[in-house]
């Protein structure tokens, strides 16, 4: 969500979902005059998002003060949440089976199910038993792993 090319990924999600637009929200607003959202439609180009990320003045763009970001479409089949400073992002689907339709798009950002990320050997150190206690991992799986509603 911190790269201008994220626009192209979101447009892929739009096509799969047959949605008209996606809204990216900056969830931590520091300046009341700064834009807090950005809309992506089929005709949006990465350079438009690049301008917002960079800002009019160095140090004042979204990328300089990005704590938490959210993203969702007008259809609402999926949503994303990102904390760039903590190097974590989550993609959630309203229905478990929807994930299969987005598999190729998710592969572009190396997204994987949490159950797979923590499987031995873990996807990264952050998912290892040294970084996450067994209790934390079990509770996370209980709360967030894919399950039927």
Residue frames as qw, qx, qy, qz and C-alpha x, y, z in Angstrom:
[[0.000, 0.884, 0.467, 0.000, 0.00, 0.00, 0.00],
 [0.313, -0.797, 0.094, 0.508, 3.04, 2.24, 0.18],
 [0.367, -0.160, 0.611, 0.683, 4.02, 1.86, -3.47],
 [0.387, 0.392, -0.125, -0.825, 2.40, 3.71, -6.38],
 [0.346, 0.131, -0.831, -0.415, 2.04, 0.39, -8.22],
 [0.176, 0.202, 0.848, -0.458, -0.43, -0.66, -5.52],
 [0.486, 0.397, 0.035, -0.777, -2.98, 1.10, -7.75],
 [0.499, 0.287, -0.691, -0.437, -2.52, -1.62, -10.39],
 [0.128, -0.035, -0.964, 0.229, -3.01, -4.38, -7.82],
 [0.289, 0.338, 0.549, -0.707, -6.20, -2.73, -6.56],
 [0.519, 0.386, -0.270, -0.713, -7.47, -2.38, -10.13],
 [0.348, 0.125, -0.913, -0.170, -6.98, -6.14, -10.53],
 [0.047, 0.239, 0.839, -0.487, -9.11, -6.66, -7.43],
 [0.403, 0.385, 0.124, -0.821, -11.72, -4.30, -8.95],
 [0.490, 0.273, -0.622, -0.546, -11.92, -6.39, -12.12],
 [0.237, -0.023, -0.966, 0.096, -12.22, -9.69, -10.24],
 [0.066, 0.353, 0.714, -0.601, -14.93, -8.31, -7.97],
 [0.102, 0.572, 0.594, 0.557, -16.66, -6.29, -10.71],
 [0.259, -0.734, -0.377, 0.503, -16.54, -3.23, -8.46],
 [0.329, 0.880, 0.188, 0.287, -16.46, 0.41, -9.56],
 [0.131, 0.799, -0.337, 0.481, -14.05, 1.92, -7.04],
 [0.750, -0.258, -0.457, 0.403, -11.78, 1.32, -4.10],
 [0.170, -0.919, 0.093, -0.344, -11.14, 3.75, -1.28],
 [0.676, 0.050, -0.468, 0.567, -7.80, 3.87, 0.52],
 [0.370, -0.889, -0.119, -0.240, -8.02, 5.56, 3.92],
 [0.373, 0.369, -0.553, 0.647, -5.21, 6.98, 5.96],
 [0.585, -0.580, -0.563, -0.065, -6.49, 6.02, 9.39],
 [0.524, -0.543, -0.235, 0.612, -4.13, 8.29, 11.35],
 [0.277, 0.816, 0.217, 0.459, -4.71, 11.92, 10.40],
 [0.538, -0.320, -0.229, 0.746, -2.10, 14.37, 11.68],
 [0.034, -0.165, 0.134, 0.977, -3.07, 17.37, 9.60],
 [0.404, 0.526, 0.599, -0.449, -6.75, 18.34, 9.31],
 [0.404, 0.713, -0.158, -0.551, -6.03, 19.85, 5.86],
 [0.018, -0.382, 0.865, 0.325, -4.31, 16.77, 4.45],
 [0.727, 0.054, -0.420, -0.540, -6.27, 14.27, 2.35],
 [0.520, -0.310, 0.716, -0.348, -7.35, 11.25, 4.37],
 [0.764, 0.223, 0.600, -0.071, -8.51, 9.06, 1.47],
 [0.096, 0.450, -0.610, -0.646, -7.74, 8.25, -2.14],
 [0.796, 0.319, 0.355, -0.371, -10.19, 6.74, -4.62],
 [0.164, -0.307, 0.809, 0.473, -9.06, 4.24, -7.24],
 [0.739, 0.456, 0.260, -0.422, -11.16, 3.60, -10.34],
 [0.864, 0.279, 0.347, 0.237, -10.44, 1.83, -13.62],
 [0.486, 0.792, 0.024, 0.368, -8.87, 4.99, -15.12],
 [0.430, -0.872, 0.229, 0.039, -6.66, 5.83, -12.09],
 [0.740, 0.499, -0.351, 0.284, -2.93, 5.70, -12.82],
 [0.771, -0.314, -0.319, 0.454, -0.09, 5.01, -10.39],
 [0.354, 0.284, -0.088, 0.887, 1.34, 8.53, -10.84],
 [0.376, -0.655, -0.181, -0.630, -1.78, 10.01, -9.21],
 [0.821, -0.535, -0.195, 0.031, -1.14, 7.93, -6.10],
 [0.712, 0.089, -0.157, 0.679, 2.60, 8.67, -6.30],
 [0.043, 0.582, -0.009, 0.812, 1.82, 12.42, -5.95],
 [0.647, -0.647, -0.106, -0.391, -0.23, 11.75, -2.80],
 [0.902, -0.254, -0.181, 0.298, 2.45, 9.49, -1.34],
 [0.576, 0.220, -0.101, 0.781, 5.22, 12.05, -1.98],
 [0.197, -0.802, -0.380, 0.416, 3.24, 15.14, -0.96],
 [0.327, 0.915, 0.093, 0.217, 3.64, 18.69, -2.22],
 [0.058, -0.844, 0.470, -0.252, 6.53, 19.27, 0.19],
 [0.605, 0.217, -0.741, 0.192, 9.17, 16.65, 1.10],
 [0.138, 0.035, -0.776, 0.614, 8.31, 15.04, 4.40],
 [0.402, 0.149, 0.358, -0.829, 4.60, 15.85, 4.16],
 [0.576, 0.096, -0.597, -0.550, 3.26, 13.10, 1.92],
 [0.892, -0.266, -0.051, -0.362, 1.38, 10.02, 3.01],
 [0.866, 0.168, -0.403, 0.244, 4.53, 7.92, 2.86],
 [0.223, 0.474, -0.481, 0.703, 6.21, 10.17, 5.47],
 [0.338, -0.197, 0.552, -0.736, 3.48, 9.69, 8.06],
 [0.715, -0.031, -0.532, -0.452, 1.94, 6.33, 7.28],
 [0.317, -0.312, 0.762, -0.471, 0.91, 4.58, 10.46],
 [0.428, 0.229, 0.860, -0.156, -2.23, 2.68, 9.47],
 [0.317, 0.217, -0.441, -0.811, -4.03, 2.32, 6.15],
 [0.548, 0.257, 0.747, -0.275, -7.30, 0.69, 5.21],
 [0.213, 0.251, -0.595, -0.733, -8.68, -0.22, 1.81],
 [0.427, 0.309, 0.823, -0.214, -12.06, -1.52, 0.64],
 [0.028, 0.156, 0.644, 0.749, -14.19, -1.55, -2.49],
 [0.458, -0.049, 0.025, -0.887, -17.72, -0.33, -3.06],
 [0.742, -0.082, -0.568, -0.346, -18.89, -3.96, -3.34],
 [0.494, -0.598, 0.443, -0.450, -17.27, -5.01, -0.05],
 [0.962, 0.049, -0.263, -0.062, -16.15, -8.55, -0.86],
 [0.787, -0.012, -0.271, 0.554, -12.70, -7.86, 0.63],
 [0.157, -0.977, 0.075, -0.123, -10.77, -5.32, 2.67],
 [0.737, 0.245, -0.328, 0.538, -7.13, -4.65, 3.46],
 [0.440, -0.898, 0.031, -0.009, -5.36, -3.25, 6.50],
 [0.751, 0.367, -0.216, 0.504, -1.71, -2.21, 6.60],
 [0.447, -0.875, 0.100, 0.160, 0.79, -0.98, 9.19],
 [0.680, 0.651, -0.241, 0.235, 3.86, -0.16, 7.07],
 [0.069, -0.755, 0.539, -0.366, 6.07, 0.69, 10.05],
 [0.665, -0.317, 0.624, -0.261, 5.37, -2.75, 11.54],
 [0.193, 0.347, -0.815, -0.422, 5.73, -4.46, 8.15],
 [0.247, 0.234, 0.925, -0.166, 2.34, -6.14, 8.35],
 [0.434, 0.126, -0.258, -0.854, -0.66, -6.16, 6.05],
 [0.367, 0.177, 0.882, -0.236, -3.84, -8.21, 6.09],
 [0.386, 0.016, -0.512, -0.767, -6.28, -9.07, 3.31],
 [0.336, 0.148, 0.818, -0.443, -9.67, -10.29, 4.52],
 [0.255, -0.117, -0.697, -0.660, -12.52, -11.74, 2.51],
 [0.599, -0.158, 0.179, -0.764, -16.20, -11.67, 3.43],
 [0.962, 0.013, 0.102, -0.253, -16.48, -15.33, 2.35],
 [0.614, -0.469, 0.590, 0.234, -13.70, -17.89, 2.61],
 [0.734, 0.306, 0.544, 0.267, -14.17, -19.24, -0.92],
 [0.319, 0.945, 0.041, -0.052, -13.60, -15.77, -2.43],
 [0.390, -0.728, 0.474, 0.305, -9.86, -16.05, -1.72],
 [0.691, 0.073, 0.634, 0.339, -9.43, -18.55, -4.56],
 [0.463, 0.802, 0.334, 0.175, -10.61, -16.00, -7.16],
 [0.005, -0.982, 0.185, -0.046, -7.97, -13.52, -5.97],
 [0.879, -0.311, 0.215, 0.292, -5.09, -16.02, -5.70],
 [0.685, 0.381, 0.158, 0.601, -3.11, -14.71, -8.70],
 [0.014, 0.861, -0.004, 0.508, -3.46, -11.09, -7.57],
 [0.654, -0.736, 0.153, -0.081, -2.46, -11.97, -4.01],
 [0.902, -0.029, 0.125, 0.412, 0.58, -13.86, -5.30],
 [0.426, 0.715, 0.002, 0.554, 1.89, -10.56, -6.73],
 [0.200, -0.776, 0.302, -0.516, 2.30, -9.25, -3.16],
 [0.396, 0.214, -0.847, 0.282, 3.36, -12.63, -1.71],
 [0.576, -0.309, 0.273, -0.706, 0.18, -12.85, 0.40],
 [0.447, 0.018, -0.894, -0.015, -0.43, -16.15, 2.14],
 [0.673, -0.579, -0.331, -0.320, -2.87, -17.52, 4.68],
 [0.307, -0.733, 0.473, -0.380, -1.75, -17.08, 8.27],
 [0.929, -0.209, 0.284, -0.112, -1.95, -20.84, 8.86],
 [0.866, 0.400, -0.018, 0.299, 0.62, -21.32, 6.08],
 [0.197, 0.828, -0.296, 0.434, 2.85, -18.45, 7.22],
 [0.457, -0.650, 0.499, -0.346, 3.37, -19.96, 10.67],
 [0.999, 0.036, 0.006, -0.038, 3.76, -23.57, 9.51],
 [0.514, -0.632, 0.497, 0.299, 7.27, -24.92, 10.08],
 [0.428, -0.189, -0.157, 0.870, 9.49, -23.66, 8.66],
 [0.108, 0.794, 0.407, -0.438, 7.77, -20.27, 9.08],
 [0.497, 0.790, 0.240, 0.266, 7.50, -17.77, 6.24],
 [0.274, 0.705, -0.278, 0.592, 9.75, -15.33, 8.13],
 [0.324, 0.067, -0.682, 0.652, 11.32, -14.80, 11.55],
 [0.323, -0.174, 0.190, -0.911, 8.31, -12.71, 12.57],
 [0.817, -0.119, -0.224, -0.519, 6.12, -15.82, 12.33],
 [0.566, 0.200, -0.768, 0.222, 8.56, -18.15, 14.10],
 [0.686, -0.570, -0.451, 0.028, 8.02, -19.57, 17.57],
 [0.542, -0.138, -0.252, 0.790, 10.96, -17.46, 18.74],
 [0.001, 0.192, 0.086, 0.978, 9.14, -14.26, 17.75],
 [0.596, -0.300, -0.165, -0.726, 5.57, -15.31, 18.59],
 [0.328, -0.219, 0.822, -0.410, 4.63, -17.31, 21.66],
 [0.079, -0.180, -0.957, -0.214, 2.65, -20.50, 21.15],
 [0.072, 0.571, 0.671, -0.467, -0.23, -18.91, 23.07],
 [0.183, 0.575, -0.081, -0.794, -0.27, -15.84, 20.80],
 [0.166, 0.193, -0.778, -0.574, -0.18, -17.95, 17.64],
 [0.038, -0.322, -0.946, 0.026, -2.98, -20.22, 18.90],
 [0.115, 0.633, 0.477, -0.598, -5.16, -17.26, 19.88],
 [0.174, 0.480, -0.345, -0.788, -4.53, -15.53, 16.55],
 [0.138, -0.004, -0.903, -0.406, -5.52, -18.67, 14.67],
 [0.016, 0.465, 0.839, -0.283, -8.63, -19.04, 16.82],
 [0.127, 0.680, 0.282, -0.665, -9.70, -15.44, 16.10],
 [0.261, 0.698, -0.242, -0.622, -8.59, -14.84, 12.52],
 [0.229, -0.154, 0.885, 0.375, -7.99, -18.07, 10.62],
 [0.427, 0.030, -0.500, -0.753, -10.30, -18.75, 7.69],
 [0.145, 0.196, 0.925, -0.292, -13.54, -20.27, 8.82],
 [0.113, -0.491, -0.692, -0.518, -17.10, -20.47, 7.66],
 [0.162, -0.126, 0.297, -0.933, -19.43, -17.82, 9.06]]
